Structures are given as structure tokens and as C-alpha cells.
Amino acid sequence: MIVVTGAGGYLGSRLCAALGGRVRPLVSSPVPWLADTQVALDLAAVPAADLDLSGVSAVIHLAGHNELLAGAEPDRALSETIVAARRVAEAAHRAAVPRLVYVSTVHVYGGAIAPGTVLDESVMPMPQSAYAVARLACEHLMGAQAAADGPEVVVYRLTNAVGAPVDPGVDRWSLVALDLCRQAITTGTMTLKSSGTQWRDFIPMADVVDALVAAADAQVAPGTYNLASGHARTVRRLAEMVQDRVEAASGERPHLIAPPAESNPPGPYRVDVSRLAAAGFSTKHTLVEAIDEVVAFCRGRRTALLEGAAT
């Protein structure tokens, strides 16, 4: 049995669907889109001794506040995210859980992310936001348990996952790829909030789920890994790809509205994934497949998305 914390979220619900009968989902409050029996628990409020992980083969810890709440309520995001991680790590150690998998963020590199940089795991983290600081602290907490003869720990520093949510109610429509697809299908127009010259590494959600399952099943050695595609694209290029895929699916090309590009736009950086490849895992899906997945989801649930936008 594999315990997934944060199971009701964007990544967590996709992971639970992949794990099927092997999963025990932990959620902060029950959600209608999880078919499995959910355990509702506030990880930042309950003592580690009350978190029963007996008989569990692995814990995949996804729970923690996202970048939006961390930006709006940094004190809450810091305290609750870090405390929850400490208690999960302690409970896993107490129950002799063999494997603990933690999803961190590439944003722990912070100030080191610059044009021309190659970000491998040897780069010193320089987090610059409450969200990234909290995630880096959680990495250290997980490592402390491993050093104390606790579970084997795998940490993934994730870039930007792209894939369809399991339900329109999974509210991560602020993510740029999902937002662009939703705009294109519901309005026929896509509006970028910036010129789109920022560089990002977009990785298909299907690859992220596969990597998590591999780590939980001990197919990846303990350690810290970048979880990325290894290819940088601008947000503007992502928007153009969404235009292409919507047109291929519907025959109509959405209109793109964006501020003009800067006269000297930033150059790319690269997230190195060779360490994870050397550990035996490599990505198998393409960004086009991931965008097609989101476009199909939005087309099939256009009415629900329009109703959600109206509320």
C-alpha cells in the first residue's frame, strides 16, 4: 500500500488514478473526484503519533501550500507546509516505512536560475520566495530522517507539469498551460499576462506520475533529482503550441493576444536531467501529447468550465 498525501490536488489525484487499488489517499478535506476511500487529516495539526502508516510500503508526500497561497499568505504557507512535512517524515520513520518520496520544486534554485545556466543538482539552492523556502526546508527534514536510519528518501525537484486534471474542480487553472487551453476552448482567444519571453521547462504530467511510481517502487535510487523534460521553451512558444493543437482538434485557430516582446528578451537556461536518467528513469511522453490531453479535457467539459468561470 502506498500513502499519497495531498491526494486531492492536481498531481495527487492523477497519481491516485494511476496507482489504483494500491493507494491510500490522504486529503485535507474530502473531494468528490477521488474514487478511493479518503482519509481526511490536517497534517499540520495532528501529532505524528496520530498518523498511522503501519504496513505501508511507501509514502509520496505532495501536501503543502502552492505558490499562490504562499504568495498571499507566506507565514501560513511556511509554517503549515514545513510542520506537515516534519510530521509525515517522523511518522514514516516511526512506522519503518521503507520509502519516502517528496516532490519539491525547481524554484529552490531561485537566484541561480539565470540565462545560460545549466541547473544540475550540484547547484547551490538560492530560494527567493516563501514557497521555495518552505520546499527546501522540507527537503532537509526528509533528509534528516533518512540520516537517522529512517526511510530511503527520493526528492524530486519538479519543473512545470502539463496535463489534464481529473476533474474541472481541481483548481489549478492558474497554471499557464491549463489557463491557455481553457481560454482557447471557452472563448476562442488566449490572452497572455506578459510578453511570454520567460523560459520554462514543461514536463508532461504522465511522466511525472511515472517517475513518482518508479520512486515509490524502489526503481530509483535514494537521492535528489531534477524532474524535468530537460528542454526550455518560452511561454510564448507554449501559447503557439496550444494554438496549433486547438486548431488541429477543432479546425479553428484561437487568437493570441500578448504584450510586445522586450527589445532584449532573456536567454534560456536548462534544467539538467542526466542524474535521473543515470538512475534508470527517462521521460517517454511529449509536450504535444500533454497539450492534446488538456485540450481534449477542456473540449469535453466546456460547459462545466464556462459555469465555473461564471461563479
Residue frames as qw, qx, qy, qz and C-alpha x, y, z in Angstrom:
[[0.000, 0.887, 0.461, 0.000, 0.00, 0.00, 0.00],
 [0.412, 0.187, 0.017, 0.892, 1.23, 3.47, -0.92],
 [0.110, -0.787, -0.452, 0.406, 0.07, 6.52, 1.01],
 [0.328, 0.431, 0.256, 0.801, -0.29, 9.73, -1.01],
 [0.143, -0.628, -0.412, 0.644, -0.64, 12.97, 0.91],
 [0.166, 0.503, -0.170, -0.831, -2.22, 15.90, -0.88],
 [0.338, 0.144, 0.893, 0.262, -4.14, 13.27, -2.85],
 [0.319, 0.735, 0.564, -0.198, -6.96, 15.61, -3.84],
 [0.015, -0.756, 0.191, 0.626, -4.74, 18.04, -5.73],
 [0.572, 0.674, -0.280, -0.375, -3.73, 18.38, -9.37],
 [0.331, 0.481, -0.812, -0.015, -0.83, 15.94, -9.22],
 [0.310, -0.171, 0.835, -0.420, -2.15, 13.86, -6.33],
 [0.735, 0.287, 0.366, -0.493, -5.43, 12.93, -7.98],
 [0.669, 0.561, -0.426, -0.237, -3.66, 11.94, -11.21],
 [0.121, 0.443, -0.866, 0.201, -1.24, 9.82, -9.18],
 [0.525, -0.017, 0.696, -0.491, -4.06, 8.11, -7.27],
 [0.797, 0.422, 0.014, -0.431, -5.76, 7.23, -10.55],
 [0.526, 0.559, -0.639, -0.051, -2.53, 5.62, -11.76],
 [0.054, -0.339, 0.867, -0.360, -1.97, 3.66, -8.56],
 [0.636, -0.196, -0.586, -0.462, -5.50, 2.28, -8.45],
 [0.809, -0.487, -0.277, -0.178, -6.07, -0.20, -5.64],
 [0.725, 0.035, -0.374, 0.577, -2.54, 0.29, -4.29],
 [0.142, 0.422, -0.149, 0.883, -3.22, 3.75, -2.88],
 [0.318, -0.662, -0.602, 0.314, -4.42, 5.16, 0.43],
 [0.212, 0.617, 0.144, 0.744, -5.25, 8.83, -0.26],
 [0.335, -0.530, -0.454, 0.633, -4.75, 11.43, 2.49],
 [0.120, 0.634, 0.341, 0.684, -6.59, 14.71, 1.94],
 [0.044, 0.065, -0.404, 0.912, -7.09, 17.85, 3.98],
 [0.543, 0.244, 0.414, -0.689, -10.83, 17.57, 3.25],
 [0.581, 0.225, 0.773, 0.120, -12.76, 15.05, 1.12],
 [0.225, 0.432, -0.364, -0.794, -13.09, 15.72, -2.61],
 [0.799, 0.282, 0.313, -0.429, -15.68, 14.20, -4.97],
 [0.658, 0.613, -0.378, -0.223, -13.24, 13.21, -7.72],
 [0.030, 0.450, -0.883, 0.132, -11.32, 10.58, -5.74],
 [0.786, -0.104, -0.463, -0.397, -12.85, 7.12, -6.08],
 [0.583, 0.034, -0.726, 0.362, -10.71, 5.60, -3.32],
 [0.545, -0.736, -0.394, 0.078, -11.57, 5.76, 0.36],
 [0.270, 0.684, -0.204, 0.646, -10.11, 9.04, 1.53],
 [0.584, -0.472, -0.454, 0.480, -8.56, 9.75, 4.90],
 [0.043, 0.871, 0.097, 0.479, -9.22, 13.38, 5.85],
 [0.718, -0.476, -0.198, 0.468, -6.45, 14.73, 8.05],
 [0.099, 0.974, -0.126, 0.158, -4.88, 18.10, 8.75],
 [0.859, 0.108, -0.271, 0.421, -1.22, 17.11, 8.71],
 [0.239, 0.502, -0.286, 0.780, -0.13, 20.42, 10.23],
 [0.500, -0.528, 0.140, -0.672, -2.48, 19.97, 13.19],
 [0.946, -0.271, -0.081, -0.160, -2.20, 16.31, 14.24],
 [0.417, -0.677, 0.602, 0.070, 0.79, 14.87, 16.13],
 [0.388, 0.451, -0.758, -0.267, 2.98, 12.48, 14.18],
 [0.173, -0.091, 0.941, -0.277, 1.99, 9.73, 16.62],
 [0.564, 0.386, 0.495, -0.536, -1.61, 10.00, 15.34],
 [0.566, 0.574, -0.374, -0.459, -0.59, 9.39, 11.72],
 [0.794, -0.147, 0.587, -0.051, -0.80, 5.62, 11.27],
 [0.486, 0.644, -0.484, -0.339, 1.49, 4.43, 8.48],
 [0.533, -0.287, 0.793, -0.059, 1.82, 0.82, 9.59],
 [0.684, 0.261, 0.676, 0.078, 2.02, -1.70, 6.77],
 [0.432, 0.871, 0.019, -0.232, 2.78, 0.98, 4.20],
 [0.845, 0.113, 0.219, 0.474, 5.43, 0.31, 1.55],
 [0.387, 0.167, 0.124, 0.898, 5.93, 3.95, 0.59],
 [0.017, 0.810, 0.403, -0.426, 4.71, 7.47, 1.29],
 [0.378, 0.394, 0.322, 0.773, 4.54, 10.02, -1.51],
 [0.183, -0.652, -0.411, 0.610, 4.32, 13.42, 0.16],
 [0.248, 0.474, 0.434, 0.725, 2.64, 16.02, -2.03],
 [0.248, -0.854, -0.457, 0.015, 0.77, 18.00, 0.60],
 [0.415, -0.346, -0.047, 0.840, 1.80, 21.61, 1.07],
 [0.251, 0.818, 0.275, -0.439, 0.61, 25.02, 0.05],
 [0.666, 0.476, 0.346, 0.458, 1.07, 26.03, -3.56],
 [0.418, 0.070, 0.039, 0.905, 2.78, 29.14, -4.89],
 [0.154, -0.623, -0.350, -0.683, -0.45, 31.17, -4.95],
 [0.617, -0.734, -0.275, -0.068, -1.24, 30.77, -1.26],
 [0.718, -0.267, -0.104, 0.635, 2.44, 31.13, -0.39],
 [0.271, 0.335, 0.150, 0.890, 2.44, 34.46, -2.17],
 [0.341, -0.654, -0.280, -0.614, -0.74, 35.63, -0.47],
 [0.698, -0.666, 0.095, -0.246, -0.11, 34.16, 3.00],
 [0.543, 0.530, -0.610, 0.229, 3.61, 33.44, 3.30],
 [0.253, -0.443, 0.686, -0.518, 3.62, 32.94, 7.08],
 [0.838, 0.002, 0.336, -0.430, 0.88, 30.34, 6.90],
 [0.849, 0.448, -0.268, -0.084, 2.46, 28.60, 3.92],
 [0.282, 0.578, -0.691, 0.331, 5.84, 28.39, 5.63],
 [0.390, -0.335, 0.681, -0.522, 4.58, 27.13, 8.97],
 [0.846, 0.092, 0.314, -0.421, 1.97, 24.64, 7.76],
 [0.792, 0.499, -0.340, -0.084, 3.99, 23.21, 4.86],
 [0.262, 0.542, -0.727, 0.329, 7.09, 22.64, 6.97],
 [0.486, -0.259, 0.644, -0.532, 5.26, 21.26, 10.01],
 [0.900, 0.205, 0.089, -0.373, 3.26, 18.85, 7.84],
 [0.694, 0.515, -0.500, 0.057, 6.43, 17.53, 6.20],
 [0.016, -0.488, 0.754, -0.439, 8.17, 17.06, 9.54],
 [0.663, -0.116, 0.526, -0.520, 5.26, 15.07, 10.93],
 [0.902, 0.342, -0.108, -0.241, 4.95, 12.88, 7.85],
 [0.503, 0.555, -0.629, 0.206, 8.69, 12.15, 7.92],
 [0.240, -0.389, 0.726, -0.514, 8.59, 11.36, 11.64],
 [0.815, 0.040, 0.329, -0.474, 5.55, 9.10, 11.25],
 [0.823, 0.449, -0.330, -0.108, 7.20, 7.26, 8.34],
 [0.244, 0.517, -0.740, 0.354, 10.30, 6.70, 10.46],
 [0.495, -0.252, 0.602, -0.573, 8.24, 5.53, 13.42],
 [0.877, 0.184, 0.237, -0.374, 6.35, 3.01, 11.24],
 [0.496, -0.327, 0.711, 0.376, 9.54, 1.80, 9.49],
 [0.674, 0.683, 0.190, -0.210, 8.17, 2.76, 6.08],
 [0.781, -0.040, 0.339, 0.523, 10.83, 1.69, 3.55],
 [0.379, 0.297, 0.367, 0.796, 10.39, 4.60, 1.10],
 [0.004, 0.789, 0.349, -0.505, 9.57, 8.28, 1.37],
 [0.422, 0.361, 0.441, 0.705, 9.15, 10.30, -1.83],
 [0.067, -0.730, -0.299, 0.611, 8.93, 14.08, -1.70],
 [0.445, 0.628, 0.395, 0.501, 8.01, 16.46, -4.52],
 [0.288, -0.599, -0.069, 0.744, 9.92, 19.71, -4.17],
 [0.439, 0.866, 0.224, -0.085, 10.31, 22.40, -6.83],
 [0.683, 0.343, 0.077, 0.640, 12.95, 23.64, -9.25],
 [0.040, -0.890, -0.049, -0.451, 12.35, 27.05, -7.69],
 [0.739, -0.623, 0.004, 0.257, 14.62, 26.06, -4.81],
 [0.680, 0.130, 0.151, 0.706, 17.46, 27.11, -7.17],
 [0.097, -0.897, -0.295, 0.316, 15.97, 30.62, -7.11],
 [0.011, 0.913, -0.216, -0.345, 18.68, 33.18, -7.74],
 [0.435, -0.339, 0.724, 0.414, 20.79, 30.59, -9.58],
 [0.541, 0.535, 0.633, 0.143, 18.22, 30.43, -12.39],
 [0.031, 0.773, -0.164, -0.613, 19.70, 32.76, -14.99],
 [0.725, 0.647, -0.120, -0.205, 20.22, 32.90, -18.77],
 [0.501, 0.609, -0.611, 0.076, 22.82, 30.37, -19.88],
 [0.384, -0.449, 0.712, -0.380, 22.76, 28.43, -16.62],
 [0.653, 0.002, -0.733, -0.192, 22.70, 24.65, -16.53],
 [0.546, -0.475, 0.371, -0.582, 20.89, 23.62, -13.37],
 [0.685, 0.015, -0.729, 0.016, 22.07, 20.30, -12.08],
 [0.701, -0.620, -0.343, -0.075, 21.65, 19.00, -8.56],
 [0.669, -0.143, -0.239, 0.689, 25.09, 20.31, -7.52],
 [0.067, 0.556, 0.090, 0.824, 23.93, 23.92, -7.94],
 [0.151, -0.162, -0.656, 0.722, 23.50, 25.55, -4.54],
 [0.074, -0.723, -0.667, -0.167, 19.84, 26.33, -3.81],
 [0.142, -0.046, -0.149, 0.977, 19.08, 30.05, -3.53],
 [0.023, -0.634, -0.763, -0.126, 15.30, 30.17, -2.91],
 [0.095, 0.099, -0.010, 0.991, 13.75, 33.60, -3.26],
 [0.518, -0.344, -0.256, -0.740, 10.11, 33.04, -2.28],
 [0.553, -0.302, 0.566, -0.532, 8.25, 31.65, 0.72],
 [0.935, 0.196, -0.013, -0.296, 7.04, 28.81, -1.48],
 [0.725, 0.471, -0.467, 0.187, 10.58, 27.75, -2.45],
 [0.059, -0.535, 0.652, -0.534, 11.99, 28.30, 1.05],
 [0.760, -0.190, 0.382, -0.490, 9.31, 26.01, 2.50],
 [0.945, 0.274, -0.134, -0.120, 10.01, 23.30, -0.07],
 [0.487, 0.552, -0.584, 0.343, 13.75, 23.40, 0.53],
 [0.345, -0.446, 0.605, -0.562, 13.20, 23.16, 4.28],
 [0.908, -0.009, 0.194, -0.370, 11.03, 20.09, 3.68],
 [0.778, 0.455, -0.422, 0.096, 13.84, 18.52, 1.64],
 [0.133, 0.529, -0.674, 0.498, 16.14, 18.93, 4.64],
 [0.638, -0.264, 0.455, -0.562, 13.56, 17.44, 7.01],
 [0.959, 0.188, -0.074, -0.200, 13.18, 14.38, 4.80],
 [0.607, 0.526, -0.525, 0.281, 16.94, 14.01, 4.59],
 [0.221, -0.528, 0.609, -0.549, 17.27, 14.22, 8.36],
 [0.863, -0.123, 0.301, -0.388, 15.01, 11.20, 8.79],
 [0.893, 0.379, -0.241, 0.036, 16.99, 9.23, 6.23],
 [0.302, 0.611, -0.586, 0.438, 20.24, 10.09, 8.03],
 [0.429, -0.378, 0.603, -0.557, 18.73, 8.78, 11.26],
 [0.069, -0.040, 0.994, 0.074, 18.21, 5.29, 9.77],
 [0.526, 0.395, 0.405, -0.635, 14.74, 6.20, 8.61],
 [0.769, 0.503, 0.389, -0.064, 13.16, 5.56, 5.19],
 [0.486, 0.036, 0.453, 0.747, 15.07, 5.75, 1.95],
 [0.173, 0.773, 0.267, -0.550, 14.24, 9.19, 0.57],
 [0.433, 0.309, 0.512, 0.674, 13.79, 10.32, -3.02],
 [0.057, 0.713, 0.217, -0.665, 13.35, 14.06, -3.61],
 [0.465, 0.473, 0.536, 0.522, 12.16, 15.33, -6.96],
 [0.044, -0.515, -0.049, 0.855, 12.69, 18.98, -7.88],
 [0.431, 0.549, 0.701, 0.148, 9.80, 19.38, -10.27],
 [0.107, -0.036, 0.266, 0.957, 9.53, 21.97, -13.03],
 [0.464, 0.206, 0.082, -0.858, 6.17, 22.72, -14.72],
 [0.302, 0.150, 0.940, 0.047, 3.86, 19.73, -15.12],
 [0.431, 0.222, -0.241, -0.841, 1.37, 19.84, -18.00],
 [0.140, -0.138, -0.966, -0.170, -1.60, 17.50, -18.19],
 [0.456, -0.464, -0.393, -0.650, -5.33, 17.30, -17.75],
 [0.311, -0.259, 0.647, -0.646, -6.76, 17.37, -14.23],
 [0.001, -0.185, -0.982, -0.020, -9.06, 14.51, -13.27],
 [0.015, -0.737, -0.671, 0.075, -11.95, 16.93, -12.74],
 [0.182, 0.714, 0.150, 0.659, -12.73, 20.58, -13.54],
 [0.516, -0.832, -0.113, -0.170, -12.98, 21.20, -9.79],
 [0.780, -0.257, -0.011, 0.570, -9.26, 20.60, -9.32],
 [0.115, 0.985, 0.128, -0.035, -8.49, 24.29, -9.17],
 [0.555, -0.429, 0.317, 0.639, -5.09, 24.72, -10.82],
 [0.508, 0.720, 0.406, 0.241, -6.39, 26.69, -13.77],
 [0.104, -0.959, 0.158, 0.211, -3.95, 29.43, -12.85],
 [0.621, -0.292, 0.566, 0.456, -1.13, 27.28, -14.30],
 [0.171, 0.551, -0.316, -0.753, -0.20, 28.78, -17.64],
 [0.076, 0.069, -0.887, -0.450, -0.70, 25.71, -19.84],
 [0.035, 0.476, 0.867, -0.143, -4.09, 24.90, -18.32],
 [0.110, 0.665, 0.257, -0.692, -5.15, 28.53, -18.41],
 [0.134, 0.404, -0.512, -0.746, -4.27, 28.91, -22.09],
 [0.076, -0.139, -0.941, -0.299, -6.12, 25.74, -23.07],
 [0.042, 0.584, 0.727, -0.359, -9.19, 26.73, -21.09],
 [0.130, 0.615, 0.000, -0.777, -9.20, 30.23, -22.59],
 [0.092, 0.241, -0.713, -0.652, -8.82, 28.83, -26.11],
 [0.085, -0.280, -0.941, -0.173, -11.71, 26.39, -25.77],
 [0.039, -0.645, -0.668, 0.369, -14.13, 28.59, -23.85],
 [0.079, 0.811, 0.118, -0.567, -13.50, 31.94, -25.57],
 [0.731, 0.591, 0.228, 0.251, -11.59, 31.30, -28.78],
 [0.227, 0.859, -0.243, 0.390, -8.96, 33.77, -27.59],
 [0.800, -0.307, -0.280, 0.433, -5.86, 33.43, -25.44],
 [0.008, 0.934, -0.112, 0.339, -4.50, 36.39, -23.53],
 [0.729, -0.004, -0.398, 0.557, -1.01, 36.33, -22.04],
 [0.374, -0.895, -0.198, 0.143, -0.41, 38.48, -18.99],
 [0.363, -0.695, 0.367, 0.501, 3.15, 39.13, -20.13],
 [0.401, 0.651, -0.457, -0.454, 5.08, 39.17, -23.39],
 [0.985, 0.053, 0.100, -0.129, 5.75, 35.46, -22.94],
 [0.511, 0.681, -0.497, 0.169, 9.53, 35.68, -23.27],
 [0.516, -0.557, 0.591, -0.272, 10.08, 33.86, -19.96],
 [0.503, 0.301, -0.800, -0.129, 11.74, 30.47, -20.32],
 [0.724, -0.287, 0.422, -0.464, 10.20, 27.43, -18.66],
 [0.134, 0.210, -0.959, -0.137, 10.77, 23.68, -18.63],
 [0.740, -0.019, 0.089, -0.666, 7.42, 21.97, -19.24],
 [0.010, 0.197, -0.980, -0.015, 7.16, 18.26, -18.47],
 [0.585, -0.219, -0.554, -0.551, 4.14, 16.06, -19.29],
 [0.612, -0.420, 0.370, -0.558, 2.13, 15.08, -16.24],
 [0.978, 0.051, -0.141, -0.142, 2.20, 11.46, -17.40],
 [0.637, 0.408, -0.493, 0.430, 6.00, 11.46, -17.00],
 [0.188, -0.516, 0.481, -0.684, 5.75, 12.99, -13.53],
 [0.853, -0.228, 0.156, -0.442, 3.32, 10.29, -12.42],
 [0.922, 0.223, -0.300, 0.099, 5.55, 7.56, -13.88],
 [0.351, 0.519, -0.535, 0.567, 8.56, 8.99, -12.01],
 [0.463, -0.449, 0.411, -0.644, 6.68, 9.01, -8.72],
 [0.964, -0.069, 0.011, -0.258, 5.51, 5.43, -9.12],
 [0.775, 0.382, -0.411, 0.291, 9.06, 4.35, -10.02],
 [0.057, 0.535, -0.547, 0.641, 10.44, 6.04, -6.90],
 [0.692, -0.333, 0.303, -0.564, 7.78, 4.50, -4.65],
 [0.991, 0.072, -0.020, -0.113, 8.51, 1.06, -6.11],
 [0.597, -0.615, 0.428, 0.287, 12.27, 1.44, -5.42],
 [0.782, 0.448, 0.288, 0.323, 13.14, 1.61, -9.12],
 [0.269, 0.824, -0.147, 0.476, 15.03, 4.85, -8.48],
 [0.626, -0.068, -0.504, 0.591, 17.92, 5.01, -6.01],
 [0.314, -0.831, -0.345, 0.302, 17.57, 7.32, -3.00],
 [0.438, -0.095, 0.139, 0.883, 18.70, 10.88, -3.67],
 [0.191, 0.726, 0.221, -0.623, 17.71, 14.26, -5.01],
 [0.434, 0.196, 0.670, 0.569, 16.83, 14.60, -8.69],
 [0.265, 0.318, -0.130, -0.901, 15.62, 17.24, -11.09],
 [0.416, 0.395, 0.819, 0.008, 12.31, 16.10, -12.57],
 [0.234, 0.690, -0.094, -0.678, 12.04, 17.95, -15.87],
 [0.830, 0.531, 0.166, -0.042, 11.96, 17.49, -19.62],
 [0.652, -0.295, 0.311, 0.626, 15.44, 18.96, -20.00],
 [0.321, 0.388, 0.459, 0.732, 14.21, 21.35, -22.71],
 [0.023, -0.492, -0.316, 0.811, 13.42, 25.02, -22.19],
 [0.169, 0.552, 0.606, 0.547, 10.66, 26.81, -24.09],
 [0.065, -0.076, 0.166, -0.981, 9.27, 30.30, -23.80],
 [0.318, 0.411, 0.675, -0.524, 5.75, 30.83, -22.56],
 [0.439, 0.548, -0.173, -0.691, 5.06, 32.44, -25.95],
 [0.287, 0.273, -0.858, -0.328, 6.15, 29.24, -27.71],
 [0.120, 0.196, 0.926, -0.301, 3.88, 27.24, -25.38],
 [0.407, 0.518, 0.321, -0.680, 0.98, 29.50, -26.35],
 [0.424, 0.481, -0.502, -0.581, 1.72, 28.94, -30.04],
 [0.117, 0.084, -0.988, -0.058, 1.75, 25.18, -29.45],
 [0.277, 0.377, 0.729, -0.500, -1.67, 25.46, -27.80],
 [0.451, 0.542, -0.100, -0.701, -2.90, 27.39, -30.84],
 [0.304, 0.344, -0.803, -0.380, -1.60, 24.60, -33.10],
 [0.030, -0.070, -0.988, 0.136, -3.19, 21.80, -31.11],
 [0.362, 0.456, 0.509, -0.634, -6.56, 23.52, -30.68],
 [0.460, 0.517, -0.322, -0.646, -6.64, 24.15, -34.43],
 [0.223, 0.219, -0.927, -0.209, -5.76, 20.50, -35.11],
 [0.084, 0.223, 0.913, -0.331, -8.57, 19.34, -32.81],
 [0.262, 0.620, 0.539, -0.506, -11.30, 21.81, -33.77],
 [0.473, 0.523, 0.493, 0.510, -10.36, 23.31, -37.12],
 [0.022, -0.947, -0.142, -0.287, -10.38, 26.79, -35.59],
 [0.602, 0.159, -0.334, 0.708, -7.25, 28.64, -34.50],
 [0.343, -0.829, -0.370, 0.240, -7.62, 30.68, -31.30],
 [0.275, 0.840, -0.068, 0.463, -6.43, 34.27, -31.41],
 [0.700, -0.292, -0.318, 0.569, -3.41, 35.11, -29.24],
 [0.028, -0.929, -0.023, -0.368, -3.17, 38.47, -27.50],
 [0.772, -0.360, -0.164, 0.498, 0.11, 39.36, -25.78],
 [0.105, -0.942, 0.117, 0.296, 2.12, 42.48, -24.98],
 [0.637, 0.699, -0.311, 0.095, 5.05, 43.09, -27.35],
 [0.893, -0.150, -0.176, 0.386, 8.32, 41.35, -26.55],
 [0.368, -0.840, 0.139, 0.375, 11.14, 43.26, -24.91],
 [0.463, 0.818, -0.329, -0.091, 13.91, 44.57, -27.12],
 [0.259, 0.500, -0.805, 0.186, 16.41, 42.35, -25.27],
 [0.868, -0.309, -0.107, -0.374, 14.50, 39.28, -24.06],
 [0.509, -0.583, 0.627, -0.088, 16.23, 36.91, -21.62],
 [0.457, 0.381, -0.773, -0.219, 18.11, 33.90, -22.89],
 [0.876, -0.225, -0.327, -0.274, 17.29, 30.30, -21.95],
 [0.282, -0.530, 0.756, -0.262, 18.54, 28.19, -19.08],
 [0.706, 0.087, -0.652, -0.263, 18.49, 24.40, -18.94],
 [0.701, -0.438, 0.419, -0.375, 17.42, 22.01, -16.20],
 [0.290, 0.431, -0.849, -0.095, 19.77, 19.05, -16.35],
 [0.870, -0.158, 0.129, -0.448, 18.12, 15.63, -16.03],
 [0.588, 0.436, -0.681, 0.010, 21.13, 13.41, -16.58],
 [0.138, -0.312, 0.813, -0.471, 21.26, 12.28, -12.96],
 [0.717, 0.104, 0.425, -0.542, 17.74, 10.89, -13.09],
 [0.788, 0.458, -0.314, -0.267, 18.47, 9.27, -16.45],
 [0.310, 0.474, -0.797, 0.211, 21.55, 7.63, -14.96],
 [0.383, -0.149, 0.732, -0.543, 19.36, 6.30, -12.14],
 [0.178, 0.143, 0.959, 0.169, 17.28, 4.48, -14.73],
 [0.266, 0.700, 0.609, -0.262, 14.35, 6.80, -15.40],
 [0.131, -0.108, 0.360, 0.917, 13.75, 8.85, -18.53],
 [0.463, 0.415, 0.270, -0.735, 10.71, 10.66, -19.84],
 [0.353, 0.157, 0.867, 0.315, 8.60, 8.95, -22.51],
 [0.245, 0.771, 0.587, -0.045, 5.89, 11.46, -23.36],
 [0.347, 0.278, 0.218, 0.869, 5.92, 14.65, -25.40],
 [0.060, 0.305, 0.308, -0.899, 4.65, 18.12, -24.63],
 [0.383, 0.018, -0.482, -0.788, 2.38, 17.90, -27.69],
 [0.454, -0.274, -0.844, -0.083, 0.74, 14.82, -26.16],
 [0.217, -0.357, -0.617, 0.667, 0.31, 16.65, -22.87],
 [0.195, 0.216, -0.022, -0.956, -1.28, 19.69, -24.54],
 [0.431, -0.097, -0.695, -0.567, -3.57, 17.45, -26.59],
 [0.355, -0.319, -0.842, 0.252, -4.67, 15.83, -23.34],
 [0.038, -0.387, -0.407, 0.826, -5.59, 19.19, -21.80],
 [0.285, 0.136, -0.349, -0.883, -7.30, 20.40, -24.98],
 [0.427, -0.203, -0.822, -0.318, -9.41, 17.23, -25.15],
 [0.250, -0.386, -0.733, 0.501, -10.32, 17.61, -21.48],
 [0.078, 0.342, 0.163, -0.922, -11.39, 21.24, -21.96],
 [0.359, 0.027, -0.555, -0.750, -13.40, 20.44, -25.08],
 [0.421, -0.266, -0.861, -0.101, -15.21, 17.61, -23.31],
 [0.333, -0.574, -0.613, 0.429, -16.01, 19.74, -20.28],
 [0.171, 0.321, 0.161, 0.918, -16.52, 23.12, -21.89],
 [0.411, -0.668, -0.386, -0.486, -19.91, 23.64, -20.25],
 [0.715, -0.567, -0.310, 0.267, -18.55, 22.89, -16.78],
 [0.533, -0.071, -0.031, 0.843, -15.62, 25.25, -17.37],
 [0.032, -0.482, -0.265, -0.834, -17.92, 28.03, -18.53],
 [0.572, -0.689, -0.376, -0.239, -20.15, 27.54, -15.49],
 [0.716, -0.393, -0.236, 0.526, -17.10, 27.60, -13.24],
 [0.354, 0.169, 0.072, 0.917, -15.94, 30.86, -14.79],
 [0.238, -0.597, -0.336, -0.689, -19.34, 32.41, -14.13],
 [0.663, -0.644, -0.380, 0.016, -19.34, 31.61, -10.41]]
